[in-house]
Amino acid sequence: MARALLCALAGAALGAVAARAAYSAFTSRVAEAPEKTATPSGEVVAASGLRAAATWTRTNHRGEPITLLEGPAFVAGASAAAALSPGLEPRVRLAALLAGAGSGALGAYDDLYGTTSSKGFKGHLTALACGEVTSGAVKIFGIGATGLAAAALVSRGPLDVIANGATIAGAANLANLFDLRPGRAIKVALLTGGPLLAAALLRGSPSGAALAAVPLGAAAALLPDDLGERAMLGDAGANALGALLGLAAVTTLGRRGRLAVLGTVAVLTAASEKVSFTKVIAGNPVLNRLDMLGRRPAP
């Protein structure tokens, strides 16, 4: 257990430091470019910088501009930490890089090129049936494929690969469904990832502990900017966060636990097609208090 705890602390610290460093680098690079206007060539740089800022800027629930660069920063930080954290078995390390970076890249594609004409699994699959390939459909099948590939590295037998792959991909999608208010997706990740980390520590699994700690450390380091409504995870960050926690679940829990997680993910995903999570949370005093913790008052 002592070694597992040390690996968890190292993984969380590496994730936090790498995510903060990536966020600072990404945001400062975009912010500095428009200031370089001393020469004609500098004016070209300024224009490209403004375009880059606009590319990664969205309007939040208040109608205010907010950067999506938190997402790429999380993906970069968590991937770097997964590559460097001690205690991770080689196959688990490779699975983490595949699940986190793969789902993050597909999420970034949807962030940059996605449209709102189709929403949810039903909307994207209906559009696909009509011959329209939406960015959401690309992401659904892409994250499904990366989830199965990551699961193949940590599973025994084809049935386990399918179930674990569905859990990883489903968790990636579910995390994104919570990323509708400041800090919500990260809070859900901390509340669900904490027990996974504790389970890995109790089992004395250095690999499982490090795997759970990496995304939690990276997410916690970015939480202040998320709560402060300066940045948001977007699809890139939320998909990667969910995928990594899904991978931690399938590598840490026993068969019954894995099936329970898969069932929960499936039920919540199906419910999201009919029910607004935001309305449910706002209507429950306890959930609403947790949701508003650290946030500005609701508009």
C-alpha positions as CSV (number, residue, x, y, z in Angstrom):
1,M,0.0,0.0,0.0
2,A,2.9,2.4,0.8
3,R,4.3,2.0,-2.8
4,A,0.8,2.5,-4.2
5,L,0.4,5.7,-2.2
6,L,3.7,7.0,-3.4
7,C,2.8,6.2,-7.0
8,A,-0.6,7.9,-6.6
9,L,1.0,11.1,-5.1
10,A,3.6,11.2,-7.9
11,G,0.9,10.7,-10.6
12,A,-1.3,13.4,-9.1
13,A,1.6,15.8,-8.8
14,L,2.8,15.2,-12.3
15,G,-0.7,15.5,-13.7
16,A,-1.3,18.8,-11.9
17,V,2.1,20.4,-12.8
18,A,1.9,19.3,-16.4
19,A,-1.7,20.5,-16.9
20,R,-1.0,23.9,-15.4
21,A,2.2,24.3,-17.4
22,A,0.3,23.3,-20.6
23,Y,-2.5,25.7,-19.8
24,S,-0.1,28.6,-19.2
25,A,1.8,27.9,-22.4
26,F,-1.3,27.6,-24.5
27,T,-3.1,30.7,-23.2
28,S,0.0,32.9,-23.1
29,R,0.9,32.0,-26.7
30,V,-2.5,33.0,-27.9
31,A,-2.6,36.2,-25.7
32,E,0.8,37.4,-26.7
33,A,0.5,37.0,-30.5
34,P,-1.9,40.0,-31.1
35,E,0.6,42.4,-29.3
36,K,3.3,41.9,-31.9
37,T,2.4,44.8,-34.2
38,A,5.6,46.8,-34.5
39,T,6.3,45.8,-38.1
40,P,4.3,44.7,-41.1
41,S,5.4,41.1,-40.5
42,G,4.3,41.6,-36.9
43,E,0.8,42.6,-38.1
44,V,0.5,39.3,-39.8
45,V,1.4,37.5,-36.6
46,A,-1.2,39.6,-34.8
47,A,-3.9,38.7,-37.2
48,S,-3.1,35.0,-36.9
49,G,-3.1,35.4,-33.1
50,L,-6.5,36.9,-33.2
51,R,-7.8,34.1,-35.3
52,A,-6.3,31.5,-33.0
53,A,-8.0,33.2,-30.0
54,A,-11.3,33.3,-31.8
55,T,-11.0,29.6,-32.8
56,W,-10.7,28.5,-29.2
57,T,-13.2,31.0,-27.8
58,R,-16.9,30.1,-27.1
59,T,-19.8,31.7,-25.3
60,N,-20.7,30.2,-21.9
61,H,-24.1,29.9,-20.2
62,R,-23.9,33.6,-19.2
63,G,-23.3,34.8,-22.8
64,E,-19.7,35.6,-21.9
65,P,-16.6,34.6,-23.9
66,I,-14.6,31.7,-22.5
67,T,-11.5,29.8,-23.8
68,L,-11.6,26.1,-24.7
69,L,-7.8,25.8,-24.2
70,E,-8.4,24.1,-20.8
71,G,-9.3,21.0,-22.7
72,P,-6.1,20.6,-24.7
73,A,-4.1,21.6,-21.6
74,F,-5.8,18.7,-19.7
75,V,-5.1,16.2,-22.5
76,A,-1.5,17.3,-22.8
77,G,-0.9,17.3,-19.0
78,A,-2.6,14.0,-18.3
79,S,-0.8,12.4,-21.3
80,A,2.6,13.6,-20.1
81,A,1.9,12.4,-16.6
82,A,0.7,9.0,-17.8
83,A,3.9,8.7,-19.8
84,L,6.2,9.6,-16.9
85,S,4.4,8.4,-13.8
86,P,6.1,5.7,-11.8
87,G,4.3,2.4,-11.1
88,L,2.3,2.1,-14.3
89,E,2.6,-1.2,-16.0
90,P,3.6,-0.8,-19.7
91,R,0.3,-2.1,-21.1
92,V,-1.6,0.2,-18.7
93,R,0.6,3.2,-19.6
94,L,0.0,2.6,-23.3
95,A,-3.8,2.1,-22.7
96,A,-3.9,5.4,-20.8
97,L,-2.1,7.3,-23.6
98,L,-4.4,5.7,-26.2
99,A,-7.7,6.4,-24.3
100,G,-6.8,9.9,-23.1
101,A,-5.0,11.3,-26.1
102,G,-7.3,9.6,-28.6
103,S,-10.6,10.7,-27.0
104,G,-9.1,14.2,-26.4
105,A,-8.2,14.6,-30.1
106,L,-11.6,13.5,-31.2
107,G,-13.2,15.8,-28.7
108,A,-11.0,18.7,-30.0
109,Y,-12.2,17.9,-33.5
110,D,-15.8,18.3,-32.4
111,D,-14.9,21.4,-30.5
112,L,-13.5,23.1,-33.5
113,Y,-15.6,21.7,-36.4
114,G,-18.8,20.5,-34.7
115,T,-22.3,21.9,-35.4
116,T,-25.4,21.9,-33.2
117,S,-27.8,20.7,-35.8
118,S,-27.7,17.2,-34.3
119,K,-27.4,16.4,-30.6
120,G,-27.1,13.3,-28.6
121,F,-26.6,9.7,-29.7
122,K,-30.0,9.6,-31.3
123,G,-29.5,12.9,-33.2
124,H,-26.2,11.9,-34.6
125,L,-27.2,8.4,-35.5
126,T,-30.4,9.6,-37.1
127,A,-28.4,12.1,-39.2
128,L,-26.0,9.3,-40.2
129,A,-28.9,7.1,-41.3
130,C,-30.0,10.0,-43.6
131,G,-26.6,10.1,-45.1
132,E,-25.1,13.0,-43.1
133,V,-21.9,12.3,-41.3
134,T,-21.8,14.8,-38.4
135,S,-18.7,15.5,-36.3
136,G,-20.6,13.9,-33.4
137,A,-20.9,10.7,-35.3
138,V,-17.2,10.7,-36.1
139,K,-16.5,11.2,-32.4
140,I,-18.9,8.4,-31.3
141,F,-17.3,5.8,-33.5
142,G,-13.8,7.2,-33.0
143,I,-14.0,7.2,-29.2
144,G,-15.7,3.7,-29.4
145,A,-12.7,2.5,-31.4
146,T,-10.1,4.0,-29.0
147,G,-12.0,2.7,-26.1
148,L,-11.9,-0.9,-27.5
149,A,-8.2,-0.6,-28.4
150,A,-7.4,0.6,-24.8
151,A,-9.6,-2.1,-23.3
152,A,-7.8,-4.8,-25.4
153,L,-4.6,-3.9,-23.6
154,V,-5.9,-4.4,-20.1
155,S,-8.7,-7.1,-20.6
156,R,-8.9,-10.9,-20.7
157,G,-11.0,-12.4,-23.5
158,P,-13.3,-10.8,-26.1
159,L,-16.3,-10.3,-23.8
160,D,-14.1,-8.3,-21.3
161,V,-12.7,-6.2,-24.2
162,I,-16.2,-5.3,-25.4
163,A,-17.6,-4.6,-21.9
164,N,-14.5,-2.6,-20.8
165,G,-14.3,-0.8,-24.1
166,A,-18.0,0.3,-23.8
167,T,-17.2,1.5,-20.3
168,I,-14.3,3.6,-21.3
169,A,-16.1,5.1,-24.3
170,G,-19.3,5.6,-22.4
171,A,-17.5,7.3,-19.5
172,A,-15.9,9.6,-22.0
173,N,-19.2,10.6,-23.4
174,L,-20.9,10.9,-20.0
175,A,-18.2,13.3,-18.6
176,N,-18.9,15.6,-21.5
177,L,-22.6,15.6,-20.7
178,F,-21.8,17.1,-17.3
179,D,-19.6,19.9,-18.8
180,L,-22.4,22.4,-19.1
181,R,-21.7,24.5,-16.0
182,P,-18.4,25.8,-14.5
183,G,-16.6,23.1,-12.6
184,R,-19.4,20.5,-12.8
185,A,-17.5,17.9,-14.9
186,I,-14.4,18.1,-12.7
187,K,-16.5,17.9,-9.5
188,V,-18.2,14.8,-10.8
189,A,-14.8,13.3,-11.8
190,L,-13.4,14.0,-8.3
191,L,-16.4,12.5,-6.6
192,T,-16.3,9.4,-8.7
193,G,-12.5,9.1,-9.1
194,G,-11.8,9.4,-5.4
195,P,-13.4,6.0,-4.6
196,L,-11.5,4.4,-7.5
197,L,-8.2,5.8,-6.1
198,A,-9.1,4.5,-2.7
199,A,-9.9,1.1,-4.1
200,A,-6.6,0.9,-5.9
201,L,-4.8,1.9,-2.7
202,L,-6.6,-0.7,-0.6
203,R,-5.6,-3.4,-3.2
204,G,-2.1,-2.2,-3.0
205,S,-2.0,-1.6,-6.7
206,P,0.7,1.0,-7.7
207,S,-0.5,0.9,-11.3
208,G,-4.1,1.3,-10.5
209,A,-3.4,4.1,-8.0
210,A,-1.2,6.0,-10.4
211,L,-3.8,5.6,-13.2
212,A,-6.6,7.0,-11.1
213,A,-4.5,9.8,-9.7
214,V,-3.1,11.2,-13.0
215,P,-6.5,12.6,-14.3
216,L,-7.6,13.7,-10.9
217,G,-4.5,15.7,-10.3
218,A,-4.6,17.3,-13.8
219,A,-8.3,18.1,-13.4
220,A,-8.0,19.5,-9.9
221,A,-5.2,21.8,-11.1
222,L,-7.5,23.3,-13.7
223,L,-10.5,23.6,-11.5
224,P,-9.9,27.2,-10.3
225,D,-10.0,28.5,-13.9
226,D,-13.0,26.4,-14.7
227,L,-14.9,27.6,-11.6
228,G,-13.8,31.2,-12.3
229,E,-15.4,30.9,-15.8
230,R,-12.2,31.8,-17.5
231,A,-11.9,28.4,-19.3
232,M,-13.8,25.2,-19.8
233,L,-12.9,21.6,-20.6
234,G,-14.9,21.4,-23.8
235,D,-15.3,18.1,-25.6
236,A,-11.5,17.6,-25.7
237,G,-11.0,17.8,-22.0
238,A,-14.2,16.2,-20.8
239,N,-13.9,13.2,-23.2
240,A,-10.3,12.6,-22.1
241,L,-11.2,13.0,-18.4
242,G,-14.0,10.5,-18.7
243,A,-12.1,8.0,-20.7
244,L,-9.2,7.9,-18.3
245,L,-11.5,7.4,-15.3
246,G,-13.3,4.7,-17.2
247,L,-10.0,3.0,-17.9
248,A,-9.1,3.3,-14.2
249,A,-12.4,1.7,-13.3
250,V,-12.0,-1.3,-15.6
251,T,-8.4,-1.9,-14.4
252,T,-9.2,-1.5,-10.7
253,L,-12.6,-3.1,-10.0
254,G,-13.7,-6.7,-10.1
255,R,-16.2,-8.1,-12.6
256,R,-19.2,-7.1,-10.6
257,G,-17.9,-3.6,-10.0
258,R,-17.1,-3.1,-13.7
259,L,-20.6,-4.3,-14.7
260,A,-22.1,-1.9,-12.2
261,V,-20.1,1.0,-13.6
262,L,-21.1,0.1,-17.2
263,G,-24.8,-0.2,-16.2
264,T,-24.7,3.2,-14.4
265,V,-23.0,4.8,-17.4
266,A,-25.6,3.3,-19.8
267,V,-28.6,4.4,-17.7
268,L,-27.3,8.0,-17.2
269,T,-26.5,8.2,-20.9
270,A,-30.0,7.0,-21.9
271,A,-31.6,9.3,-19.4
272,S,-29.7,12.3,-20.8
273,E,-31.6,11.9,-24.1
274,K,-34.9,12.7,-22.2
275,V,-33.9,14.5,-19.0
276,S,-31.8,17.7,-18.5
277,F,-29.1,17.1,-15.9
278,T,-29.0,20.8,-15.2
279,K,-32.7,20.9,-14.3
280,V,-32.4,17.8,-12.1
281,I,-29.3,19.3,-10.3
282,A,-31.0,22.7,-9.8
283,G,-34.1,21.0,-8.4
284,N,-32.2,19.1,-5.7
285,P,-30.9,21.2,-2.8
286,V,-27.9,19.0,-2.0
287,L,-26.8,18.6,-5.6
288,N,-27.4,22.3,-6.3
289,R,-25.3,23.3,-3.3
290,L,-22.4,21.1,-4.6
291,D,-22.9,22.4,-8.1
292,M,-22.7,26.0,-7.0
293,L,-19.7,25.5,-4.6
294,G,-16.9,27.8,-5.6
295,R,-19.0,29.4,-8.5
296,R,-20.3,32.8,-9.1
297,P,-24.0,33.2,-8.3
298,A,-26.3,31.9,-11.1
299,P,-27.4,34.5,-13.6
